[in-house]
Amino acid sequence: MKKTISQAAKHNEKTVTIGAWLANKRSSGKIAFLQLRDGTGFMQGVVVKSEVSEETFNLAKNLTQETSIYVTGKIVEDTRSTFGYEMQVSQIEVIHEATDYPITPKEHGTEFLMDHRHLWLRSKKQHAVMKIRNEIIRSTYQFFNENDFIKIDPPILTGSSAEGTTELFHTKYFDEEAYLSQSGQLYMEAAAMAFGKVFSFGPTFRAEKSKTRRHLIEFWMIEPEMAFVDHEESLQIQENYVSYVVQSVLNNCKLELEILERDTSKLEQIKAPFPRISYDDAITLLKEKGFDDIEWGEDFGAPHETAIAESYDKPVFITNYPAEIKAFYMKPDPNRSDVVLCADLIAPEGYGEIIGGSQRIDDLELMKERYEQHGLNGPAYKWYLELRQYGSVPHSGFGLGLERTVAWLSGVDHVRETIPFPRLLNRLYP
């Protein structure tokens, strides 16, 4: 039975066969070193001329990059490698010979690599980033399942906008106007009224013409909604969730973090509770840091978020933004009608906002006022208003952007490396 590279530790000092691709190789007159990958990991195979047939050694020396092979040999410990094991190769069988593989071990430009994203995914660093992404997803499901949330899937095609913005992808739904979802939140509120605590995990789309390192056109969101939960309780759930995910990545992705040369000492500090700063105090802090042009009532951009985050070792909540710059469904602060019960969670090290959340308006009359103010009187929003009409309760929710979280935890500079096939302003290929 064939084994995988990830199972090497279980088969130490045993002879196994692994299906693999040749990532790279180097050889001297007497030894060939094969860098093998099989999708589960990377491992070195050592072919010693004096210990194999002449045919096998010549085959090893002439293997081309990304040729697929079955390789048989003995697994032994290798304390010099980060993986900890290597294979003493005895046999090689070529499955398919690759020729002129375009991504060679030399340096390549970003646009070239993005044009070959379908192949770039095979590289060691990209493999590590995707493994970290997978661990974030796995631990997300585990956290919410352990805390009695139910996963509900909102639609991707919708007849309304969650944020009331024009930055939507329009499409025809037979004879009606439809949009690609920019958030599942409104539907998750309906689900919370049926199931109490729910979460969704799926793709969202923003027709925002932005080229920053934090933006994608298509990205994935984790969106919990919770009935009978106020703003303060929601903040506690958010910080516990983020802490849980960070610790899971630290515990289960040690090799991947090492491959990416991530400074894990900074991640080890990420444990709840997180600091909080009000929007008012954030404005004061920014002015003290030299942002003289920022005025109360303006939203924060990337430089502002980074400057605020620099004052803390952990993610920081910025709370109570002005109502005028936030979505129509956010509940006003009962002590101040000009701000709402909301918070953005800003990641350290310049990675920006990873969570946006709020307590939602639960009062029918106030929501009707918001509808009037935002021109939401069409039939597409009727069902959302009815959530306040039939058994309304205090409820809160938030959305975490998966790709920004992957970028932060893996330490990569741009979100385009955190999703298998990124959709950017000028990129729909591959």
Residue pairs with C-beta under 8 A, 6 or more apart in sequence:
2 16
2 17
2 18
2 19
2 70
3 11
3 16
3 17
3 18
4 18
4 38
4 39
4 40
4 41
5 18
5 20
5 36
5 37
5 38
5 40
5 41
5 42
5 43
5 83
6 40
6 41
7 40
8 41
8 43
8 75
8 83
8 84
8 85
8 87
9 84
9 85
11 75
12 75
12 76
12 77
12 85
13 74
13 75
13 76
14 74
14 75
15 72
15 73
15 74
15 75
15 90
16 72
16 73
16 75
16 87
17 70
17 71
17 72
18 36
18 38
18 70
18 71
18 72
18 87
19 38
19 68
19 69
19 70
19 95
20 36
20 37
20 38
20 68
20 69
20 70
20 71
21 36
21 37
21 38
21 66
21 67
21 68
21 69
21 98
21 122
22 34
22 35
22 36
22 63
22 64
22 65
22 66
22 67
22 69
23 35
23 36
23 37
23 42
23 65
23 66
23 122
23 123
23 124
24 35
24 65
24 105
25 32
25 33
25 34
25 35
25 60
25 63
25 65
26 32
26 33
27 33
27 60
27 61
29 49
30 48
30 49
30 50
31 46
31 47
31 48
31 49
32 46
32 47
32 49
32 57
32 60
32 61
33 44
33 45
33 46
33 47
34 44
34 45
34 46
34 47
34 60
34 63
34 71
34 89
35 42
35 44
35 45
36 42
36 43
36 44
36 45
36 71
36 87
37 43
37 122
37 124
37 127
41 83
41 255
42 83
42 124
42 127
43 81
43 83
43 85
43 86
43 87
44 78
44 81
44 83
44 86
44 87
45 71
45 73
45 86
45 87
45 89
46 86
46 87
46 88
46 89
47 56
47 57
47 60
47 89
47 92
48 88
49 57
51 88
51 90
52 60
52 89
52 90
52 91
56 89
56 90
56 91
56 92
59 92
59 94
60 89
60 92
63 69
63 92
63 94
64 97
64 98
64 99
64 101
65 98
65 101
65 104
65 105
66 98
66 101
66 122
67 94
67 95
67 96
67 97
67 98
68 94
68 95
68 96
68 98
69 92
69 93
69 94
69 95
70 92
70 93
70 95
71 87
71 89
71 91
71 92
71 93
72 89
72 90
72 91
72 92
72 93
73 87
73 88
73 89
73 90
73 91
74 87
74 88
74 90
75 85
75 86
75 87
76 85
76 86
76 87
76 88
77 84
77 85
78 84
78 85
78 86
82 255
82 258
82 259
83 255
101 119
102 116
102 119
103 113
103 116
103 119
103 120
103 122
103 123
113 120
114 120
114 416
114 422
114 427
115 429
115 430
116 430
117 420
117 421
117 422
117 430
118 421
118 430
120 126
121 127
121 130
121 420
124 259
125 259
125 260
126 417
127 256
128 253
128 255
128 256
128 257
128 259
128 260
128 410
129 256
129 260
129 406
129 410
129 412
129 417
129 418
130 420
131 253
131 256
132 249
132 253
132 256
132 257
132 260
132 406
132 409
132 410
133 402
133 406
133 410
133 418
133 419
135 248
135 249
135 252
135 253
136 245
136 248
136 249
136 402
136 405
136 406
136 409
137 201
137 402
138 248
139 244
139 245
139 248
139 249
139 252
140 201
140 222
140 241
140 245
141 151
141 201
142 248
143 240
143 241
143 244
143 245
144 151
144 199
144 224
144 241
147 197
147 237
148 196
148 197
149 197
149 198
149 199
149 224
150 191
150 195
150 196
150 197
150 198
150 199
151 198
151 199
151 200
151 201
152 187
152 188
152 191
152 195
152 198
152 199
152 200
153 184
153 200
153 202
154 181
154 184
154 186
154 187
154 188
154 191
154 200
154 202
154 223
155 181
155 184
155 187
156 180
156 181
156 202
156 203
157 171
157 173
157 178
157 179
157 180
157 181
158 178
158 179
158 180
158 181
158 187
159 173
159 176
159 177
159 178
159 179
159 380
160 179
160 186
160 376
160 378
160 380
160 381
160 384
161 168
161 179
161 182
162 181
162 182
162 183
162 184
162 185
162 186
162 327
163 182
163 183
163 327
164 327
164 328
164 374
164 376
165 182
167 182
167 206
167 207
167 208
168 179
168 180
168 182
168 205
168 207
169 179
169 180
169 205
169 207
170 177
170 178
170 179
171 178
171 179
171 180
172 178
180 205
181 202
181 203
181 204
181 205
182 204
182 205
182 206
183 204
183 221
183 223
183 399
184 200
184 202
184 204
184 221
184 223
185 223
185 225
185 397
185 399
186 329
186 384
187 200
188 198
188 199
188 200
188 223
188 224
188 225
188 397
189 225
189 360
189 384
189 387
189 395
189 397
190 383
190 384
190 387
191 198
191 225
192 198
192 225
192 226
192 227
192 395
192 397
193 227
193 387
193 391
193 393
193 395
196 226
196 227
196 228
197 224
197 225
197 226
197 227
197 229
198 224
198 225
198 226
199 222
199 223
199 224
199 225
200 221
200 222
200 223
200 224
201 220
201 221
201 222
201 223
202 220
202 221
203 218
203 219
203 220
203 221
204 218
204 219
204 220
204 221
205 217
205 218
206 215
206 217
206 219
207 217
208 215
208 217
209 425
210 425
211 424
211 425
212 302
213 413
213 414
213 415
213 416
214 302
214 351
214 352
214 404
214 407
214 415
215 415
216 403
216 415
216 416
216 419
216 422
216 423
216 424
217 423
217 424
217 425
218 419
218 422
218 423
219 401
219 402
219 403
219 415
219 419
220 401
220 402
220 403
220 419
221 399
221 400
221 401
221 402
222 399
222 400
222 402
223 397
223 398
223 399
223 400
224 237
224 241
224 397
224 398
225 395
225 396
225 397
226 233
226 234
226 237
226 395
226 396
226 397
227 393
227 394
227 395
228 393
228 394
228 395
229 237
229 394
229 395
229 396
230 341
230 359
230 394
230 396
231 331
231 341
231 342
231 343
231 358
231 359
231 396
233 396
234 357
234 359
234 396
234 397
234 398
235 276
235 317
235 319
235 343
235 357
236 272
236 273
238 317
238 343
238 345
238 355
238 357
238 398
239 272
239 273
239 274
239 315
239 317
239 345
240 272
241 400
242 270
242 272
242 274
242 315
242 345
242 354
242 355
242 400
243 270
243 271
243 272
245 405
245 409
246 267
246 270
246 409
247 270
247 271
249 257
249 267
249 409
250 257
250 264
250 267
250 268
256 410
257 264
257 410
260 410
260 411
260 412
261 411
262 409
262 410
262 411
263 411
266 313
266 348
266 349
267 409
269 313
269 314
270 314
270 315
271 314
274 314
274 315
274 316
274 317
274 345
275 312
275 314
275 316
275 317
276 316
276 317
276 318
276 319
276 343
277 285
277 308
277 316
277 317
277 318
277 319
278 318
278 319
278 320
279 318
279 319
279 320
279 321
279 322
279 339
280 296
280 320
282 300
282 304
282 308
282 318
283 294
283 295
283 296
285 307
285 308
285 311
286 294
286 304
286 307
286 308
287 294
289 307
291 303
291 304
291 307
294 300
294 304
296 322
297 322
297 324
297 325
298 325
299 321
299 325
300 308
300 318
300 344
302 352
305 344
305 346
305 352
305 353
306 350
306 352
308 316
308 318
308 346
309 315
309 316
309 346
309 347
309 348
309 349
309 350
312 348
313 348
314 348
315 345
315 346
315 347
315 348
315 354
316 345
316 346
317 343
317 344
317 345
317 346
318 343
318 344
318 346
319 342
319 343
320 333
320 336
320 339
320 340
320 341
320 342
320 343
321 339
321 340
321 342
321 344
322 338
322 339
322 340
323 330
323 332
323 337
323 338
323 339
323 340
324 338
326 340
326 342
326 358
327 358
328 370
328 371
328 373
328 374
328 376
329 358
329 360
329 361
329 367
329 370
330 340
330 341
330 342
330 358
330 359
330 360
330 361
331 340
331 341
331 358
331 359
331 360
331 361
331 362
332 338
332 339
332 340
332 341
332 361
332 366
333 339
333 340
333 341
340 358
341 358
341 359
342 356
342 357
342 358
342 359
343 355
343 356
343 357
343 358
344 353
344 355
344 356
344 357
345 353
345 354
345 355
345 356
345 357
346 352
346 353
346 354
347 353
347 354
347 404
347 405
347 408
348 408
349 408
349 411
351 404
351 407
351 408
352 404
353 401
353 404
354 400
354 401
354 404
354 405
354 408
355 398
355 399
355 400
355 401
356 398
356 399
357 396
357 397
357 398
357 399
358 396
358 397
358 398
359 394
359 395
359 396
360 395
360 396
360 397
361 367
361 370
361 388
362 388
362 392
362 393
362 394
362 395
363 388
363 392
364 385
364 388
364 389
364 392
367 385
367 388
368 385
370 376
371 377
371 381
371 385
402 418
403 415
403 418
403 419
404 415
404 418
406 412
406 415
406 418
406 419
407 413
407 414
407 415
407 417
407 418
410 418
412 418
415 422
416 422
416 424
421 430
